[in-house]
Amino acid sequence: MSAKASLRGVADWCLGPRLQETLWGAYLRLTARPLEENRRLIGLHQGAQRCFVIGNGPSLKDLDLKPLADEYTIGANSFYKHPDASVVGLDYLCVYDPHFMQDDPKAVDWHRTLAEKLPSARFLLHESARALVRRHGLYPGRELYYLRPGIAARRAEAVNLDLSLPLNVGVTTGSAVGIPLALCLGFKEIYLVGFDCNWLENTNQSYHFYQTHEHFPEFDSVARDNRGSTYEMELSSCLREFQSHRFLREKAESLGVRIVNATRGGLLDVYPRQPFEDCFTR
């Protein structure tokens, strides 16, 4: 057992998870430097009724997303590869995996592609991107926000929606940033599309709506990911992802916000479902 796991075990026994979260939250509020520029996102769309948070799951492959052209939209990572991306005109794009922030030519080219292909988007990036953006002059003239990861919440009440403070929920970009952002912005209805959550159904097939990625082929499938994850680690990540979605649903309900899963198929059963096409029948 690692030293970190041993310390967590001792803390669980001595303090219990709820007291730990309370103390850790207080510590962060007292010691962490808030990302002040992110406070402007709080309630920014308070008067708007709904938004769509778009994942990059395989169900998006044959889905006509053009009806989203007149909707508020939040996407992730390489959404620009969808054939309807230019019509949708994303309002926000989230990139939260530090792997994309390494200082190498393929990452730099990818970030420049994001800026070129998504001209209307505001960008929310993992804080480790600061050096890369500064060194290569990325995203000139664009609205840019940095996000800081925190210690994972273990109950819905502890989920943080103030993006100036460390984020503490989710595993994928959609659950860690996309849905918390939608809640932070003040939307009352949040529709999820492309949240298939079926990474382990077939570890040799793509878990995106595209088959291969010219910049990051290591993300073409779970089997091709060469970052040392074992199947046990993948199972643990899936469990934390589904728990995070439950926390987000419960947090949203406490705020009077409705989250609906409009994904075609997939395994995410945490939210009520609605066919994507029915979102546009008045």
C-alpha positions as CSV (number, residue, x, y, z in Angstrom):
1,M,0.0,0.0,0.0
2,S,1.3,3.4,-0.9
3,A,2.1,6.1,1.8
4,K,-0.7,8.2,0.4
5,A,-3.2,5.3,0.7
6,S,-2.0,4.6,4.3
7,L,-2.5,8.2,5.3
8,R,-6.0,8.2,3.8
9,G,-6.8,5.1,5.8
10,V,-5.6,6.6,9.0
11,A,-7.6,9.8,8.3
12,D,-10.7,7.9,7.6
13,W,-10.4,6.0,10.9
14,C,-9.6,9.1,13.0
15,L,-11.8,11.8,11.4
16,G,-14.3,10.2,9.1
17,P,-14.8,11.4,5.4
18,R,-17.3,14.2,6.2
19,L,-15.0,15.9,8.7
20,Q,-12.1,15.5,6.4
21,E,-14.0,17.2,3.6
22,T,-15.0,20.0,5.9
23,L,-11.5,20.6,7.1
24,W,-10.0,20.3,3.6
25,G,-12.5,22.7,2.2
26,A,-11.7,25.2,4.9
27,Y,-8.0,24.8,4.3
28,L,-8.4,25.4,0.6
29,R,-10.5,28.5,1.2
30,L,-7.9,29.9,3.6
31,T,-4.7,29.0,1.7
32,A,-5.4,28.5,-2.0
33,R,-5.1,31.6,-4.1
34,P,-8.5,31.9,-5.9
35,L,-8.4,32.2,-9.7
36,E,-10.2,35.6,-9.5
37,E,-10.9,35.9,-13.2
38,N,-13.1,32.8,-13.0
39,R,-15.6,34.5,-10.7
40,R,-17.1,36.3,-13.7
41,L,-18.5,32.9,-14.8
42,I,-20.7,32.6,-11.8
43,G,-24.3,33.1,-12.9
44,L,-23.2,34.5,-16.3
45,H,-26.2,32.9,-18.0
46,Q,-28.6,33.1,-15.1
47,G,-31.4,34.3,-17.3
48,A,-31.0,31.5,-19.9
49,Q,-33.1,28.4,-19.5
50,R,-31.0,25.6,-20.9
51,C,-27.7,24.5,-22.4
52,F,-26.2,21.4,-23.9
53,V,-23.0,19.7,-22.7
54,I,-21.5,17.6,-25.4
55,G,-19.3,14.6,-24.8
56,N,-17.3,13.0,-27.5
57,G,-18.7,9.4,-27.3
58,P,-19.3,7.1,-30.3
59,S,-23.0,7.9,-30.3
60,L,-22.1,11.4,-31.8
61,K,-20.8,9.8,-35.0
62,D,-24.1,9.8,-36.9
63,L,-25.9,12.4,-34.9
64,D,-27.1,15.6,-36.6
65,L,-26.0,18.3,-34.2
66,K,-27.1,21.2,-36.4
67,P,-30.1,21.9,-34.2
68,L,-27.7,23.1,-31.5
69,A,-26.7,26.1,-33.6
70,D,-29.1,28.3,-31.6
71,E,-28.4,26.8,-28.2
72,Y,-25.8,27.4,-25.6
73,T,-23.2,24.7,-25.9
74,I,-20.3,23.4,-23.9
75,G,-17.9,20.9,-25.5
76,A,-14.6,19.1,-24.8
77,N,-11.3,18.4,-26.3
78,S,-11.4,17.5,-30.0
79,F,-15.1,18.3,-30.6
80,Y,-13.9,20.3,-33.7
81,K,-13.6,16.9,-35.5
82,H,-17.4,16.5,-35.7
83,P,-18.7,17.4,-39.1
84,D,-21.3,19.8,-37.6
85,A,-18.8,21.6,-35.3
86,S,-18.7,24.7,-37.4
87,V,-22.5,25.0,-37.5
88,V,-22.8,24.4,-33.7
89,G,-20.4,27.2,-33.0
90,L,-19.4,26.1,-29.4
91,D,-19.7,28.7,-26.7
92,Y,-17.3,27.0,-24.4
93,L,-14.6,24.3,-24.9
94,C,-13.0,22.5,-21.9
95,V,-9.6,20.8,-21.9
96,Y,-8.8,19.3,-18.5
97,D,-6.3,16.5,-19.1
98,P,-2.7,17.6,-18.3
99,H,-1.5,15.2,-21.0
100,F,-2.6,17.8,-23.6
101,M,-0.5,20.5,-22.0
102,Q,2.9,18.9,-22.5
103,D,5.4,21.1,-24.4
104,D,5.8,19.2,-27.6
105,P,5.0,20.0,-31.2
106,K,1.9,17.9,-31.5
107,A,0.3,19.5,-28.5
108,V,1.1,23.0,-29.7
109,D,-0.3,22.2,-33.1
110,W,-3.4,20.7,-31.5
111,H,-4.1,23.8,-29.4
112,R,-3.6,26.0,-32.5
113,T,-6.1,23.8,-34.3
114,L,-8.6,24.3,-31.5
115,A,-8.3,28.0,-31.7
116,E,-8.7,28.0,-35.5
117,K,-11.6,25.5,-35.7
118,L,-13.6,26.9,-32.9
119,P,-13.6,30.7,-33.4
120,S,-16.5,31.5,-31.2
121,A,-15.5,29.5,-28.1
122,R,-14.3,30.6,-24.7
123,F,-11.6,28.1,-23.5
124,L,-11.3,26.5,-20.1
125,L,-7.9,24.8,-19.6
126,H,-6.2,22.8,-16.9
127,E,-3.9,25.2,-15.0
128,S,-0.8,23.3,-16.2
129,A,-1.4,24.9,-19.6
130,R,-0.3,28.3,-18.5
131,A,3.4,27.8,-19.4
132,L,2.6,26.2,-22.8
133,V,0.2,29.1,-23.7
134,R,2.7,31.7,-22.6
135,R,5.7,30.1,-24.3
136,H,4.0,29.6,-27.7
137,G,1.6,32.5,-27.7
138,L,-1.4,30.3,-28.0
139,Y,-5.0,31.6,-28.1
140,P,-4.2,35.3,-28.8
141,G,-7.1,37.6,-28.2
142,R,-9.3,34.7,-26.9
143,E,-11.2,34.5,-23.6
144,L,-9.3,32.0,-21.6
145,Y,-9.8,30.6,-18.1
146,Y,-7.6,28.2,-16.1
147,L,-8.8,25.5,-13.8
148,R,-7.2,24.0,-10.8
149,P,-7.9,20.4,-9.6
150,G,-8.6,19.6,-6.0
151,I,-9.3,16.6,-3.7
152,A,-12.3,14.6,-4.9
153,A,-15.5,15.2,-3.0
154,R,-17.1,12.1,-1.4
155,R,-20.7,13.5,-1.2
156,A,-22.9,15.7,-3.3
157,E,-23.0,18.6,-0.8
158,A,-19.2,19.0,-1.0
159,V,-19.1,19.4,-4.8
160,N,-17.6,22.8,-5.6
161,L,-19.2,24.9,-8.4
162,D,-17.1,28.0,-7.9
163,L,-14.5,27.7,-10.7
164,S,-12.2,30.1,-9.0
165,L,-11.5,27.4,-6.4
166,P,-10.2,23.8,-7.0
167,L,-12.6,21.5,-8.8
168,N,-13.4,18.4,-6.9
169,V,-15.6,16.1,-8.9
170,G,-15.4,14.0,-12.1
171,V,-12.9,11.9,-14.0
172,T,-13.6,12.8,-17.6
173,T,-13.6,16.4,-18.9
174,G,-17.4,16.3,-19.1
175,S,-18.0,15.4,-15.5
176,A,-15.0,17.3,-14.1
177,V,-15.6,20.6,-16.0
178,G,-18.5,20.5,-18.5
179,I,-21.4,19.9,-16.1
180,P,-19.9,21.9,-13.2
181,L,-19.4,24.8,-15.7
182,A,-23.0,24.6,-16.8
183,L,-24.2,24.7,-13.1
184,C,-21.8,27.6,-12.4
185,L,-23.1,29.6,-15.3
186,G,-26.6,29.4,-14.0
187,F,-28.6,27.2,-16.5
188,K,-31.7,25.6,-15.1
189,E,-31.8,22.7,-17.6
190,I,-28.7,20.9,-18.7
191,Y,-28.9,18.3,-21.5
192,L,-26.1,15.8,-22.0
193,V,-25.2,14.5,-25.5
194,G,-22.4,12.1,-26.4
195,F,-22.0,10.9,-22.8
196,D,-21.7,7.2,-23.7
197,C,-19.6,6.1,-20.7
198,N,-18.9,2.8,-22.3
199,W,-15.1,2.8,-22.4
200,L,-14.7,-0.7,-21.1
201,E,-17.3,-2.5,-23.3
202,N,-14.5,-3.1,-25.9
203,T,-11.1,-1.8,-25.0
204,N,-9.9,-2.2,-28.5
205,Q,-12.4,0.1,-30.1
206,S,-12.5,3.9,-30.2
207,Y,-14.4,5.5,-27.4
208,H,-14.8,8.7,-29.4
209,F,-17.1,9.6,-32.4
210,Y,-13.9,9.5,-34.6
211,Q,-11.8,6.4,-35.1
212,T,-8.3,7.9,-34.8
213,H,-6.7,11.1,-33.7
214,E,-3.8,12.5,-35.7
215,H,-2.3,14.3,-32.7
216,F,-2.9,11.9,-29.9
217,P,-3.4,8.3,-31.2
218,E,-2.8,7.0,-27.7
219,F,-6.4,8.0,-27.0
220,D,-7.8,6.0,-29.9
221,S,-8.8,3.2,-27.5
222,V,-8.3,2.0,-23.9
223,A,-5.9,-0.7,-25.2
224,R,-3.8,1.8,-27.0
225,D,-3.4,4.1,-24.0
226,N,0.3,3.7,-23.1
227,R,0.3,5.6,-19.8
228,G,0.5,2.5,-17.6
229,S,-3.1,2.0,-16.5
230,T,-4.1,-1.5,-15.4
231,Y,-7.6,-2.9,-15.9
232,E,-8.2,-2.5,-12.1
233,M,-7.3,1.2,-12.4
234,E,-9.7,1.6,-15.3
235,L,-12.5,-0.1,-13.3
236,S,-11.8,2.3,-10.4
237,S,-11.9,5.3,-12.7
238,C,-15.2,4.1,-14.1
239,L,-16.7,3.7,-10.6
240,R,-15.5,7.2,-9.6
241,E,-17.0,8.6,-12.9
242,F,-20.4,7.2,-12.2
243,Q,-20.3,8.2,-8.6
244,S,-19.4,11.7,-9.8
245,H,-22.4,11.8,-12.0
246,R,-24.6,10.8,-9.1
247,F,-23.1,13.6,-7.0
248,L,-23.7,16.1,-9.8
249,R,-27.3,15.0,-10.2
250,E,-27.9,15.4,-6.5
251,K,-26.1,18.7,-6.4
252,A,-28.2,20.0,-9.3
253,E,-31.4,18.8,-7.7
254,S,-30.5,20.7,-4.5
255,L,-30.2,23.9,-6.7
256,G,-33.5,23.3,-8.6
257,V,-31.6,22.3,-11.8
258,R,-32.6,19.5,-14.0
259,I,-29.9,17.4,-15.8
260,V,-31.2,15.2,-18.6
261,N,-29.3,12.6,-20.6
262,A,-30.1,12.9,-24.3
263,T,-27.3,10.6,-25.4
264,R,-28.3,7.8,-27.9
265,G,-27.6,4.6,-26.0
266,G,-24.6,4.4,-23.7
267,L,-24.4,3.2,-20.1
268,L,-25.0,6.4,-18.1
269,D,-28.1,5.7,-16.2
270,V,-27.8,8.3,-13.4
271,Y,-30.0,10.9,-15.1
272,P,-33.5,10.8,-16.6
273,R,-33.4,10.2,-20.3
274,Q,-34.9,12.0,-23.3
275,P,-34.3,11.4,-27.0
276,F,-32.1,14.1,-28.5
277,E,-34.7,14.9,-31.2
278,D,-37.4,15.5,-28.5
279,C,-35.3,18.4,-27.1
280,F,-36.4,20.5,-30.1
281,T,-40.2,19.8,-30.2
282,R,-42.1,22.7,-28.5
